[in-house]
Amino acid sequence: MEGQNAAAGIDGSADQWVVTLSCKDRPGIVHKVSGAVVGAEGNITELQQFTSQDTGNFFIRLQFATRQPREAIVDQLTPVARELQASWQMDVVGRPLRTLILASRAGHCLQDLLFRQHAGQLSVHVPLVLSNHDNLRQLSDFYHVPFESHPVTPETKPDFERRVRQVVEDEGVELVVLARYMQILSPELCDFLQGRAINIHHSFLPGFKGANPYRQAHARGVKLIGATAHFVTADLDEGPIIEQNVVRVDHADSPKQLMAIGQDVESRTLSQAVRLFSEHRVLLDGIRTIVFQ
């Protein structure tokens, strides 16, 4: 399926485009896809490909420059994708993805995302932050991002999730980021957001659940702490993994220090995952991801 929201150049210079495509592996795919790009007078500036030996699926991501309009590129690529029975997307390189952020009380991940958006380090545009608490309103206001808080209880959870759906549809949201949003999404909302919602989870060896995981980690003398960013699925914290990071710690680190280290790695890992997704570098292959760095 070819993507949307691509724009033609306005100064006569070549536009930069990114195309991702996946299909069953067969000989000649790279030749056909690159040939279509050349047919649109495109100059390929980056190309990565991968064949999964587990699923037999082929994946390719390429960037190219051309002065041809979007329609001319689509005309070249559509018959190739049809012949390959491929799923594909096309977009302008660097176009900010419209991104809804869900948050609760902890502000470290939200702060990092909003700062990086403000600094131009992430290709996202955040039209709204939705939260089940009001704690982070001032942080969102600082970055001039609209903020809404709605208490979530078993009785009001359906209302909150309806608001999420409404924002996604009304604002043309392409990505939903759970920035330490401490509520479990319903299976129905997970299905609605399939492949376009990213969560961050603190990862320990062993894994600690419940309250005060960093205090539990300190008590057990953990040597590594880390974080995992993954797609949201109805199976809690088991969605396809996008990015992971770990940091070495030791017995001298207090629970407070472990929390600070852990929050830093959570923020970095989530932002890295959002960057990879926004640059169209993450492709799904069943229950795992193919990530073109």
C-alpha positions in Angstrom: 0.0 0.0 0.0 1.6 3.2 -1.1 1.9 6.0 1.5 0.5 9.5 1.7 1.4 13.1 2.6 4.3 13.4 0.1 4.9 16.9 -1.3 6.4 18.2 -4.5 9.4 20.4 -4.5 8.8 24.2 -4.7 12.2 25.5 -5.7 13.0 23.1 -8.6 15.5 21.1 -6.6 15.3 17.4 -6.3 13.1 16.0 -3.5 14.3 13.3 -1.2 12.0 10.3 -0.9 12.0 7.1 1.1 10.4 3.9 0.1 9.9 0.7 2.1 8.7 -2.5 0.6 8.2 -6.1 1.9 7.1 -9.2 0.1 8.0 -12.9 -0.3 11.6 -13.3 -1.4 12.3 -14.1 -5.0 15.1 -13.3 -7.5 15.3 -9.8 -9.0 13.4 -7.7 -6.4 16.2 -5.2 -6.0 16.6 -4.9 -9.7 12.9 -4.3 -10.2 12.5 -1.7 -7.4 15.7 0.2 -8.3 14.7 0.1 -11.9 11.4 1.7 -11.1 13.2 4.4 -9.2 15.5 5.0 -12.2 12.4 5.1 -14.3 11.3 8.1 -12.2 14.7 9.7 -12.8 15.6 8.9 -9.2 19.2 8.9 -7.9 19.4 6.3 -5.0 21.3 7.8 -2.0 20.7 5.0 0.5 19.6 1.4 0.1 19.3 -1.4 2.7 17.8 -4.9 2.2 17.3 -8.0 4.2 15.9 -11.5 3.6 14.5 -13.4 6.6 15.5 -17.0 6.6 12.8 -17.6 9.2 9.8 -16.3 7.3 11.1 -16.1 3.7 10.1 -12.5 3.6 12.2 -9.8 1.8 12.5 -6.2 3.1 14.0 -3.1 1.4 14.3 0.5 2.4 15.7 3.0 -0.1 16.1 6.8 -0.3 16.4 8.6 -3.5 16.3 12.1 -5.0 14.3 13.1 -8.1 12.7 16.2 -9.6 9.8 14.1 -10.8 6.4 14.7 -9.0 4.9 12.2 -6.6 2.5 10.9 -9.2 5.3 10.0 -11.6 7.1 8.0 -8.9 3.9 6.2 -8.0 3.2 5.3 -11.6 6.6 3.6 -11.8 6.4 1.7 -8.5 2.8 0.6 -8.5 3.1 -2.1 -11.2 6.3 -3.4 -9.6 4.6 -3.7 -6.2 1.6 -5.4 -7.8 3.7 -7.9 -9.6 5.6 -8.7 -6.3 2.4 -8.7 -4.3 4.2 -6.4 -1.9 3.2 -4.0 0.8 4.9 -0.7 0.4 5.0 2.9 1.6 6.5 6.1 0.2 7.1 9.4 2.0 9.1 12.6 1.9 12.4 12.1 3.8 12.2 14.0 7.1 8.5 14.7 7.1 7.3 15.0 10.7 5.0 12.2 11.7 1.9 13.3 13.6 2.4 11.8 17.0 0.1 11.5 20.0 1.9 11.0 23.4 0.2 9.3 26.4 1.7 10.0 29.8 1.0 9.6 33.5 3.0 11.1 36.4 6.7 10.3 35.4 8.0 13.1 33.2 11.4 11.9 32.0 10.3 10.3 28.8 7.9 13.1 27.9 10.5 15.7 28.6 13.0 13.9 26.3 10.5 13.5 23.5 9.3 17.1 23.6 12.8 18.5 23.9 14.0 16.5 20.9 11.0 17.6 18.9 11.7 21.2 19.8 15.4 20.8 18.9 14.6 19.2 15.5 16.2 15.9 16.6 13.0 13.9 16.0 10.9 14.0 12.8 7.6 14.2 14.8 4.9 16.8 15.4 3.0 16.4 18.6 -0.5 17.9 18.4 -1.5 16.7 21.9 -0.4 15.0 25.1 -3.1 12.9 26.8 -2.6 11.9 30.4 -4.5 10.2 33.2 -3.0 12.8 35.7 -2.5 16.5 35.6 1.1 16.5 36.9 2.8 17.1 33.5 0.7 19.9 32.3 3.3 22.5 33.1 6.0 20.5 31.2 3.8 20.3 28.1 2.9 24.0 28.4 6.6 24.9 28.4 7.0 23.3 25.0 3.7 24.9 23.8 2.1 21.5 23.3 -1.6 21.1 24.1 -2.3 18.9 27.1 -5.4 17.1 28.4 -5.8 15.1 31.6 -8.7 12.7 32.2 -8.7 10.5 35.3 -8.8 6.8 34.4 -10.8 4.4 36.5 -12.4 1.1 35.5 -15.6 3.1 34.9 -13.9 5.9 32.9 -11.3 3.9 31.0 -13.6 3.4 27.9 -14.2 7.2 27.8 -10.4 7.8 27.8 -9.8 5.3 25.1 -12.6 6.7 23.0 -10.8 10.1 23.3 -7.6 8.4 22.1 -9.4 7.1 19.1 -11.0 10.4 18.4 -7.6 12.3 18.5 -6.0 9.7 16.2 -8.8 10.1 13.6 -9.3 13.8 13.9 -5.6 14.8 14.0 -4.4 12.2 11.4 -2.1 10.7 14.1 0.4 8.2 12.6 2.1 7.2 15.8 1.1 6.9 19.4 3.8 6.9 22.1 3.3 5.6 25.6 5.8 7.7 27.5 5.5 5.8 30.8 1.8 5.8 30.5 0.9 3.5 33.4 -2.4 2.1 32.2 -3.0 -1.1 30.3 -4.7 -0.5 26.9 -7.7 -2.6 26.1 -7.3 -5.3 23.5 -9.7 -3.3 21.2 -7.5 -0.2 21.4 -4.3 -2.4 20.9 -5.9 -3.8 17.7 -6.9 -0.3 16.5 -3.3 1.0 17.0 -1.6 -2.2 15.7 1.9 -1.4 14.3 1.7 2.3 15.2 2.0 2.4 19.0 5.2 2.2 20.9 5.7 1.6 24.6 8.8 1.7 26.9 9.4 -0.9 29.5 12.2 -1.1 32.1 14.2 -4.3 31.6 16.1 -6.0 34.4 17.7 -9.4 34.8 15.8 -10.7 36.6 12.7 -8.8 35.8 11.0 -7.0 38.7 7.3 -6.4 38.7 5.1 -4.3 40.9 6.0 -1.2 43.0 9.6 0.1 43.3 11.4 -2.0 40.8 14.6 -0.1 41.2 14.5 -0.8 45.0 14.0 -4.4 44.2 16.9 -4.3 41.8 19.1 -2.7 44.4 18.2 -5.3 47.0 19.1 -8.1 44.6 22.4 -6.6 43.6 21.6 -6.2 39.9 24.6 -5.6 37.7 22.7 -4.5 34.5 19.6 -2.3 34.1 18.1 -1.3 30.8 15.0 -0.6 28.8 13.1 -2.0 25.9 11.0 -0.1 23.4 8.4 -2.3 21.6 5.2 -2.1 19.7 2.0 -2.3 21.8 0.0 -5.5 21.6 -2.7 -7.1 23.6 0.0 -9.3 25.1 1.4 -7.0 27.8 5.0 -6.1 27.2 5.4 -8.8 24.6 5.1 -6.8 21.4 7.8 -6.8 18.7 11.0 -5.2 20.0 12.3 -2.0 18.3 15.2 -0.9 20.5 17.0 -2.0 23.6 19.8 -0.5 25.8 21.5 -1.6 28.9 23.8 0.1 31.4 26.2 -1.5 33.9 25.7 -0.7 37.6 27.1 -2.0 40.8 26.5 -2.4 44.6 27.6 1.2 45.3 24.5 2.6 43.5 21.7 3.5 45.8 18.0 2.9 44.8 17.8 6.6 44.0 20.8 6.5 41.7 19.5 3.3 40.0 16.3 5.1 39.3 18.1 8.1 37.8 20.2 5.8 35.6 17.2 3.8 34.6 15.1 6.8 33.7 17.9 8.1 31.5 18.2 4.8 29.6 14.4 4.6 29.3 14.2 8.1 27.8 17.1 7.4 25.3 15.7 4.1 24.3 12.2 5.4 23.7 13.5 8.4 21.7 15.7 6.1 19.6 12.7 3.9 18.8 10.6 6.9 17.8 13.4 8.2 15.6 13.7 4.9 13.9 10.0 4.6 13.3 9.6 8.2 12.1 12.4 7.6 9.6 10.6 4.5 8.2 13.4 2.2 9.4 11.2 -0.3 11.3 9.4 -3.0 9.4 7.3 -5.8 10.9 8.1 -9.4 10.2 5.5 -11.3 12.2 6.3 -11.1 15.9 9.7 -9.4 15.4 11.0 -6.3 13.7 13.5 -5.6 10.9 15.3 -2.4 11.8 17.4 -0.6 9.2 19.8 1.6 11.2 
